[in-house]
Amino acid sequence: MTSLSDNELPPHSGRLGERWVKMGLMGDIANQITTQRRPLPSSLTKDIEAAGYYPALVADVVESAVAGGEVVSHLVHQETTFDNDTVRRHITVLALTPTRLVVAHADDHAPEDDHGEPDDAGPQSTATATATSECVPLSAVRGVMLTHVVASPATYTPGSLGRELTLTLGWGAVSRVDMIPATCGDPNCEADHGYEGTITTDDIGLRVSADADGEPALAQAMAFARTLSAAIGG
């Protein structure tokens, strides 16, 4: 951008010239932000669009969180849940960059009136979406846990790893404590030995089924888990 010297400014433009310079600097910052934006990989964009859950909003939230980084692997998971008489949809997008794990989650709900009850207006006019993103350094990811569900294990086909998978990721934001009564090993002992338990990080869990989500979704979940496990292993 070319700036004018003081001699080149129009007459009576002292404050105007200062304002012009400030506007010019703001324009430079805006141009830098636009230049630094990197489109999401086409495969990630297609998966977001295929999920069909406010794809424009979800793609923008993910792109903003990725912040121009290179996406080396991703997983898009759309889920429908039932809360009493209400059907709720959710979408979770996991994007792996060379240095971070980006987690984006979006869901929608109907606004409540003054009495805490949903309004009776149409869903298009009352629906409100909430989208949240979190960026986790790979060094902070503590574990990748996979639970495979295999039907008819006696006839298991090597390499198939079942038709259902639960992917659990932990980075310390949420922990689960499992407590059980402690014992001394004597089956006849009735003394109180207190409790013992384990603390497990359980920040996010995604269940993917080949029957419900399709075999490509299950394969993508396994591929993402392998890539993430390798990334935090070193």
N, C-alpha and C positions, 0 to 999 in steps of 0.2 A: 504494500500500500504506500502511495506517495503522499507525504504530508507537506503542507505549505509552511514556508517560513513566516516570521512575524511581518516582514515587509510585503509578503504576497497576500496577506489577509485583507479583506475588504475594509474600508473605513468604518469606524464605530463598531468594531467587532472584537473588542478585548475579551469580554466574557463569552461571546459567540465562538471565538477561536478556541478558547479553552474547552468549551463544550464539544466542539467538533473533534478535538484531539481525543477527549474521553470516549466519544462515540466510536471513533476509529479503533481505539484499543479494545473496546467491547466487541466490535465486529471481528477483530483478530481472534479473540478468545472463542467466539462462536464458530468461526471457521475452523479453528484447531479441533474443537469438539467434534464437529461434523466430519473432519478429515480422519480423526482417530477411530470413528465407528467402523466396525468390520461386520459385514452381514453374517448371519448365522449360516452354517453349512446347509446346503440344500436338503440333505437327508434329515437333519434335525427339523428344519422348517416343514418338510413334508409330513413328518411324524406328528408335529403339533397340529397341522391342518387336518390330518386324518383323525385325530382325537375328537375334533369338532367342538371343542370347548373354548369359545371366545378366542380363536387362534391369533387374531391380530393383537389382542391384549397380552396373551401369554408370550407370544414371540417378542414383543417389545420389552416385557419384564425380564425375560431371559437374556436378551441382547444387552440390556442395560447392566445386568449383574455380571455378565461375562466381560464387559468393559473392554472389548477389542481383543481379548485373548483368543488363542487358538483352541478350538474344541476338538479334542482327540477322540472322545467317545461320549455317548449320551444315552439316556433312557427316558422315554415318555410313558407315563402310566396314568390312564384315566379310569376313574372308579365311580360307581353309582351306589349310594347307600340310602337306606330307608330309615327315617326318623319319625316314628309314629305314622302319621298320615302324609308326611312330607318326603318328597324324593329330592335328594341332594346329590349334586355332582361335584367331583373333585378332580383336579389334575395335578400331578407332580412331575416336574422335569428335573432330571439330574444331568448336569453337564460337567465333564472332566476336562480341565485345562492342564498344561504342564506343571502348574504350581498350585491350583486350587480345585476344590469341589464346589460347584455352584448348585444350590438347591433352590428351586422355585416351586411354590405351591399356590394354587388358586382355587377358590370355591365361591359359591354364590348363596345368597339367602334373601328372604323378603324382609323389608324394613318393618319394624314394629310400630304400632300406634301407641298412644299414651297409656293404654292399659296392658301393654306388653304382648298384644296379639297381632299376628300378621294382618296387613291391610287386605281388603277384598278386591283391590284393583287388579287389572290384568298383569300377568307375569312379566310382559315386556316392559311395562311402565314402572313396576315396583322392584324388579330384580336388582340386587346390588352385588357386585363382585369384589372380593378381597384377594389381593395377590401379594404374596410375601416372598422375598428372596433372601438367601443367606450364602455368604462366601466363606468357605472353610479351608484354611491352608492344609495342604496334604500332610504336612508334618503333624497336624493336630488330629487327623483321622486315626482312631485307635483300633478299629477293627471292621472287617467285612465278614458277616456271617451269612451263610447260605443254608437254607433248610429245604431239602429235596423231598417231595412226596411221591412215592413210587407205588403204583397199584400192581398187584400180583407180582411181588418181588421174586417169586419162584421162577417166573418166566421173564425175568429182567433181561433186556437187550443191552449188552455192553455199549457204552458211549451215549446212551439216551438220557441218562440222569433224570428220568421221570418226566411227568407232564405238568408238574406244578412246582413252583419255586417261591420261597419267601426270602427276600433280600433285606437284611438288617444292617444298618450302618450306625456306627457310634463315634462321636467325637467329643463326648464329655458334657454336652449341654444338658442332656437328660439321662438320668441313671435310674435303674430299677433295682429294688432291694427285695430279694427272695429270702424269707425267714422260715426256718423249720425248727421244731424242738430238738435240742441237742441230746445225745445219748452217750452212754459210756461203753456200750458194746454188750452189756449184760442184759439179755432179754427179760430177766426177772427183776431187774432193778426198777424201783418206783420213785427214786429220788429225782428232785428237780435239778437238771443240769443246765438250765437256762436255754438260750436259743443260739443257733448258728445260721449263717446265711451268706449269700453272695451278692455282690454289687455288680450289675451288668449295665454297660452303656447301651442305651436303646433310643437313639435320637430319631430314627426314621425306619419304618418297615414297610415294604411293598410286596404284595402277594400277586404273582403273575401265574396264570393258568393257561395252558395250551387250549383247553376246551372253551374257556370263557374269553380269553384275549387273543387267541390264535397262536400257532406255532412260531411265526416270525417274531412276535412280541416276547415269547419265552426265550428264543435264541438270542434276541437282542439283550435281554436281561442277563443271561449267562455271559455274553461277550463283555458287557459293561462291568460285571463283577470281576471277571478275570483281569480286565485292563486296570481297574481301580486297585485290585489286590497287588498287581505287579508294581503299580506306581508308588504305593506306600510301603512296599517291601524293602526298598533300598534305603 
